Amino acid sequence: MDPKKAAETHLKGVERLLSVKMAKELKGLKPLCRIPEDLNQACGYFGGVSEIRERVLKAVTRRLFRQDIRSREAFSEVQKKVRPELSAAIQDLGARVVEVVRAYHQTRTFLYTTETASTGKTARALCQALREDLADLVPSDFPVRYTRERLGHLPRYLKAMVLRAERGTNDPAKDAKKAEELLEFQEDLKTLKEGLSPDSTTEKRQAVADFRWMVEEFKVSLFAQELKTPYPVSQKRLKRRVQEIQRMI
């Protein structure tokens, strides 16, 4: 077996063993992911409250349990170490997930309302495109797919969608001009993803994944500048980064 695959399989095995060993405790901790009642309906987009809690628990155990341990003694020590960390981790991640669910619901509702109220084809097309972006940005497994840090950025990206929809329906020509600037990098991202192969290095795969978020930040800078970006992002920087990734193996 490939060494990298073997190492990953081992980590997953440790995670599974710890999850089985601590199954009773984990079941009791699941309610610590508190979902406000007013979001019960919104949770339906992601399979319901129970499913969201399950994914939060899975994300936490993946982060805490995937450890490279090779002995019974080390296994016991890890159990002792992670046990007191679980409650806080579930509450913390749950709070971030709740904010994403709330922002998702608000964004989806706004796009639907705006599209329904719009009489122009351009405005409706914009809302439809943004709804597709919304589904891509926040898939049903988002609590597991994204890191804790990344989850913290999602509400800002969703707010940027709302602002773009609002401004784009009022000034379609201005939105179209900005969309042209964005299109180049969306196409670059698609090409970079399609260019990945089984032989691509971990470095290149990570670079492509990171570029996806650079494009997301570029959207913020184009359509919702007041929300700000955590680092400078521009066409020049994006072009340079594409060239750097293309040179990677």
N, C-alpha and C positions, 0 to 999 in steps of 0.2 A: 504493500500500500504506500501511496505517496506520503512522505513525512508530514506535510502540512495537513493532509486529510486525516492522517492518523492522530495528530495532535488535536485537531478539532473534534474528532470522534471521542477521544478520551475526555475532553472537557465536557462534552454533552453527556457522556456517561456519568461523570461526577455529579453534574447537575441533576440528572435523573435519579441517581441513588440518594442524594440529599433530599430531593423532593418526596421520594417514597418514604424515607426515614422520618421526615417531618410533616407528613401529609395531614395528620390530625391538627397540628399546630397551625399550618397554613390555612386550612379550612376555616378555623376560628378567627384568623386575622383578616380574611377577605372583606368583611364589613367595614374595616378601617378605611377602605376606599369609599369615602362618603359622597354620594350623589344627591344633590339637592332635588327635592320633589318636583320643582318647576322644570327640571331637565329630563324627567322620565320619558317624555315623548321624544325629545331630541335624541336620547340614547337609542331610540329605535333605528336610527340611521346606521348604527354600528352593531346591531344585534340585540340591543336591550341592556338594561342595567347589569344584569348578571354576567353577560358576556364581557362587558367593559371591565368589570371587577376581575373577571378571570384573566383578562389580558394584562391588566395592571400587575396582578400577582405573578403572571408568567414573566413579565419584563423584569420585575424585581428579583425573582429567583434566578433568572438568567444572569443578571449582573452580579449577584452575590454568590451564587452557587457554582458558576463555571470557573473552577480553580484547578490548577495543575497539582493535584495531590496524588501520592503514590503509596501511602501506607495507611493502615488502620488507625494509627495514632494521629496522623495528620488529619484524617477524616473526622475524628472525634474533636480535634482542636478547632476545625473549621465550623463544626456544628455549634460549639460553644461560642465562637466568635460572632457568627452571623445571627444567632438567635436574638440577641438584644437589638440588632440593627433592623430587623424586619419591620417592626411596627412603624418606626419613623420613616423608613423607605417607602412603605406602602402609602402612608398618609401624604408624604411629599409628592410622590409620583401621581397619586390619585388627584391631588389638587391641581396639578398641571394638566392632567387629562381633562378634568372638569372644565377648565378654562378653554381648552381647545373645543370641546363639545359645545360649549356656550357660543363661542365665536363662530363655529361651523353653522350652528342653527341660525344665528343672526344673519350670517352671510347668505346662506341658502335662501332664507325667507326674503331677504332684501332683493336678491337676484330674481326670484320668482315674481315678487310683487312688481318690480321694475319692468321685467319682460312683459308681464300681463298688461300693465298700464301703458306700455309704449305703443305708439302707432307706426313708428318708422321701422323699416326692415333692418337698417343698420344697427339701431339700438337693440332690437331683439336678437340680432345675430351676436352682438357683443355679449349680452347676458348669457346666451346659450354657450358661447365659447368659454366664458368665465365659469359656468357651472361644470363644464368638462375639466377645467383647470382645478376646480375645487375638489372634484372627485379624485383626481390624480394626486393632489397635494395631501389630502386627508383620507386615505383608504381605510377600510374597516379595521384593519389590524394596526392602525397607527400607534397605539400605546406600546406595542412590541417592536414595530419596525424602526421607530425613531428613538434616539437617545434622550435622556432627561433634558439635556441642554437644548437639543433641537426642538423639543416640544415647547420650550419657552418662547421660541421665535414664531411658531405657527399662528397664534392670534394676530400678530402684527401683519403677517402675510395676508391673512384673511381680511383684516381691516383695509389693507391696501386694495384688495379686490372690490370691496364695497365702494371705496372712494373712486376707483377707476370707473366702475359702473355708473356711479352718480355723475361724474364729470364727463364721461364718454357719451352718455345719452344727451347731455346738454350741449356738448361740442364734439360731434362725431369726427369732424375734420382734424381737430387737434389730437384726438385719441389715435386716429389712423396714422398720423405722422409719427407719433411715438411708437406705435406698434411696429412700424417699419424698422425702427432702430432695434427693437427687441427681436424681430424675426431672425435676423442674421445669427444671433447667438442661440436661439431655440433650435435652429437648424444645425448649428455647430454641435450642440449638445446631443442631438439625435444621431449625428454622424459619429461622434465619439463613442456613444453607447454601442452603436452597431459595429464599431470597429474593434470592440473588445472580443478577445478569443480566449479559449482555455489556457493559452500560453501567455496571456497578458500578465504582467507582474502585479503584485498586490499594490505597489506604489501607484501604478497607472490606474487601477480600478478605483483606488481611493481618490485620486486626483479627479477622475471623471465624476465621482459622487460629490465631491466638494464643489466642482464646477456647477453642478445642478443648483447648489445653494447660492453660488455667485450670481447665477441668472435670476434667481428668486429675489435677491437683494437688488439687482438691477431694475427689476419691475417696481420695487418700492421707490427707488430713486427717480424713476421715470414718472410714475403715476401718483405717488403719494409721498412726496419729499419730506413733508412735515413729520412723518413717522420715523424718519432717519434710518441709517444703516449702521451696523456695528463696526464697519470698516469702509474705507473709500472704495467705491466701485464705479467704473466708467467703461465706455467703449474701448478705450485704449488698453486698460487693464485686462479686460475680457479677451481682447484679441491676442494680447501677449500670452495670456494663460493658455489659450487654445494652442498656440504655437508650441509652448512648452510641453503640453500633454501629447501633442502629435509626435514629438521627438522621443517620448518614452517608449520603452519596449512593452 
